[in-house]
Amino acid sequence: MKANDSNMSVFEAAGSQQHSRMPYYSITEEIFNRADQFLEVAQSSILATK
């Protein structure tokens, strides 16, 4: 999912890894399995595209 300065800390705190130099981070199994965390990360990623 896309990350920028506004939501990068959410991904890093969850242990996600950045895909090379691109502004995208992986979704960890922990985030994927918890609907509340997944929703938070997904919403922050959508906002990062604006």
Backbone as JSON Lines, residues from 0, in Angstrom:
{"i":0,"aa":"M","n":[0.84,-1.17,0.0],"ca":[0.0,0.0,0.0],"c":[0.89,1.23,0.0]}
{"i":1,"aa":"K","n":[0.35,2.32,-0.5],"ca":[1.13,3.55,-0.64],"c":[1.34,4.22,0.72]}
{"i":2,"aa":"A","n":[2.54,4.73,0.9],"ca":[2.88,5.45,2.13],"c":[3.58,6.75,1.8]}
{"i":3,"aa":"N","n":[3.42,7.72,2.69],"ca":[4.16,8.97,2.59],"c":[4.45,9.43,4.02]}
{"i":4,"aa":"D","n":[4.9,10.65,4.19],"ca":[5.27,11.13,5.53],"c":[4.11,11.08,6.52]}
{"i":5,"aa":"S","n":[2.88,11.18,6.03],"ca":[1.73,11.21,6.93],"c":[1.37,9.85,7.52]}
{"i":6,"aa":"N","n":[1.74,8.75,6.86],"ca":[1.34,7.43,7.36],"c":[2.47,6.41,7.43]}
{"i":7,"aa":"M","n":[3.67,6.81,7.09],"ca":[4.79,5.87,7.08],"c":[5.02,5.23,8.45]}
{"i":8,"aa":"S","n":[4.81,5.99,9.51],"ca":[5.04,5.46,10.86],"c":[4.09,4.3,11.17]}
{"i":9,"aa":"V","n":[2.88,4.33,10.61],"ca":[1.92,3.24,10.83],"c":[2.47,1.95,10.25]}
{"i":10,"aa":"F","n":[3.01,2.02,9.03],"ca":[3.57,0.84,8.38],"c":[4.83,0.34,9.11]}
{"i":11,"aa":"E","n":[5.7,1.27,9.46],"ca":[6.95,0.89,10.13],"c":[6.68,0.28,11.5]}
{"i":12,"aa":"A","n":[5.72,0.83,12.25],"ca":[5.38,0.29,13.56],"c":[4.82,-1.12,13.47]}
{"i":13,"aa":"A","n":[4.18,-1.42,12.36],"ca":[3.6,-2.76,12.16],"c":[4.6,-3.75,11.6]}
{"i":14,"aa":"G","n":[5.82,-3.28,11.3],"ca":[6.83,-4.18,10.78],"c":[6.79,-4.37,9.27]}
{"i":15,"aa":"S","n":[6.07,-3.52,8.58],"ca":[6.0,-3.61,7.11],"c":[7.32,-3.19,6.5]}
{"i":16,"aa":"Q","n":[7.59,-3.69,5.31],"ca":[8.83,-3.36,4.62],"c":[8.53,-2.59,3.34]}
{"i":17,"aa":"Q","n":[9.38,-1.62,3.07],"ca":[9.22,-0.81,1.87],"c":[9.7,-1.6,0.66]}
{"i":18,"aa":"H","n":[8.98,-1.42,-0.46],"ca":[9.37,-2.05,-1.72],"c":[10.38,-1.16,-2.43]}
{"i":19,"aa":"S","n":[11.63,-1.52,-2.37],"ca":[12.75,-0.78,-2.96],"c":[12.59,0.72,-2.77]}
{"i":20,"aa":"R","n":[12.71,1.49,-3.82],"ca":[12.63,2.95,-3.68],"c":[11.22,3.5,-3.87]}
{"i":21,"aa":"M","n":[10.31,2.64,-4.15],"ca":[8.93,3.07,-4.4],"c":[8.24,3.41,-3.07]}
{"i":22,"aa":"P","n":[7.2,4.24,-3.09],"ca":[6.53,4.63,-1.85],"c":[5.46,3.62,-1.39]}
{"i":23,"aa":"Y","n":[5.75,2.34,-1.58],"ca":[4.78,1.31,-1.22],"c":[5.36,0.4,-0.16]}
{"i":24,"aa":"Y","n":[4.49,-0.02,0.75],"ca":[4.89,-0.91,1.84],"c":[4.05,-2.18,1.79]}
{"i":25,"aa":"S","n":[4.65,-3.26,2.24],"ca":[3.95,-4.54,2.31],"c":[2.97,-4.52,3.49]}
{"i":26,"aa":"I","n":[2.04,-5.44,3.46],"ca":[1.1,-5.62,4.56],"c":[1.52,-6.88,5.3]}
{"i":27,"aa":"T","n":[1.8,-6.73,6.57],"ca":[2.21,-7.9,7.35],"c":[1.01,-8.8,7.62]}
{"i":28,"aa":"E","n":[1.29,-10.03,7.97],"ca":[0.23,-10.98,8.29],"c":[-0.58,-10.49,9.48]}
{"i":29,"aa":"E","n":[0.08,-9.85,10.44],"ca":[-0.6,-9.31,11.61],"c":[-1.66,-8.28,11.2]}
{"i":30,"aa":"I","n":[-1.29,-7.36,10.31],"ca":[-2.25,-6.35,9.84],"c":[-3.36,-7.02,9.04]}
{"i":31,"aa":"F","n":[-2.99,-7.92,8.17],"ca":[-3.97,-8.59,7.32],"c":[-5.02,-9.34,8.13]}
{"i":32,"aa":"N","n":[-4.62,-9.92,9.24],"ca":[-5.52,-10.73,10.06],"c":[-6.34,-9.93,11.06]}
{"i":33,"aa":"R","n":[-6.06,-8.65,11.22],"ca":[-6.83,-7.82,12.15],"c":[-7.58,-6.75,11.37]}
{"i":34,"aa":"A","n":[-8.88,-6.9,11.3],"ca":[-9.7,-6.0,10.49],"c":[-9.54,-4.54,10.89]}
{"i":35,"aa":"D","n":[-9.44,-4.26,12.19],"ca":[-9.31,-2.87,12.64],"c":[-8.0,-2.25,12.16]}
{"i":36,"aa":"Q","n":[-6.91,-2.99,12.26],"ca":[-5.62,-2.48,11.79],"c":[-5.6,-2.38,10.27]}
{"i":37,"aa":"F","n":[-6.15,-3.36,9.6],"ca":[-6.17,-3.33,8.13],"c":[-6.94,-2.12,7.64]}
{"i":38,"aa":"L","n":[-8.06,-1.83,8.25],"ca":[-8.87,-0.68,7.86],"c":[-8.09,0.62,8.08]}
{"i":39,"aa":"E","n":[-7.42,0.74,9.21],"ca":[-6.62,1.94,9.5],"c":[-5.53,2.14,8.45]}
{"i":40,"aa":"V","n":[-4.81,1.07,8.13],"ca":[-3.73,1.15,7.16],"c":[-4.27,1.45,5.76]}
{"i":41,"aa":"A","n":[-5.37,0.8,5.4],"ca":[-5.97,1.03,4.08],"c":[-6.44,2.47,3.93]}
{"i":42,"aa":"Q","n":[-7.1,3.0,4.95],"ca":[-7.56,4.38,4.88],"c":[-6.41,5.37,4.81]}
{"i":43,"aa":"S","n":[-5.35,5.12,5.57],"ca":[-4.21,6.03,5.53],"c":[-3.5,5.95,4.17]}
{"i":44,"aa":"S","n":[-3.52,4.78,3.56],"ca":[-2.92,4.62,2.24],"c":[-3.72,5.36,1.18]}
{"i":45,"aa":"I","n":[-5.02,5.31,1.29],"ca":[-5.87,6.04,0.34],"c":[-5.62,7.54,0.47]}
{"i":46,"aa":"L","n":[-5.53,8.04,1.69],"ca":[-5.27,9.46,1.9],"c":[-3.89,9.87,1.38]}
{"i":47,"aa":"A","n":[-2.95,8.94,1.4],"ca":[-1.58,9.24,0.92],"c":[-1.55,9.45,-0.59]}
{"i":48,"aa":"T","n":[-2.57,8.99,-1.28],"ca":[-2.59,9.16,-2.74],"c":[-3.1,10.53,-3.16]}
{"i":49,"aa":"K","n":[-3.65,11.27,-2.23],"ca":[-4.24,12.58,-2.57],"c":[-3.25,13.7,-2.42]}
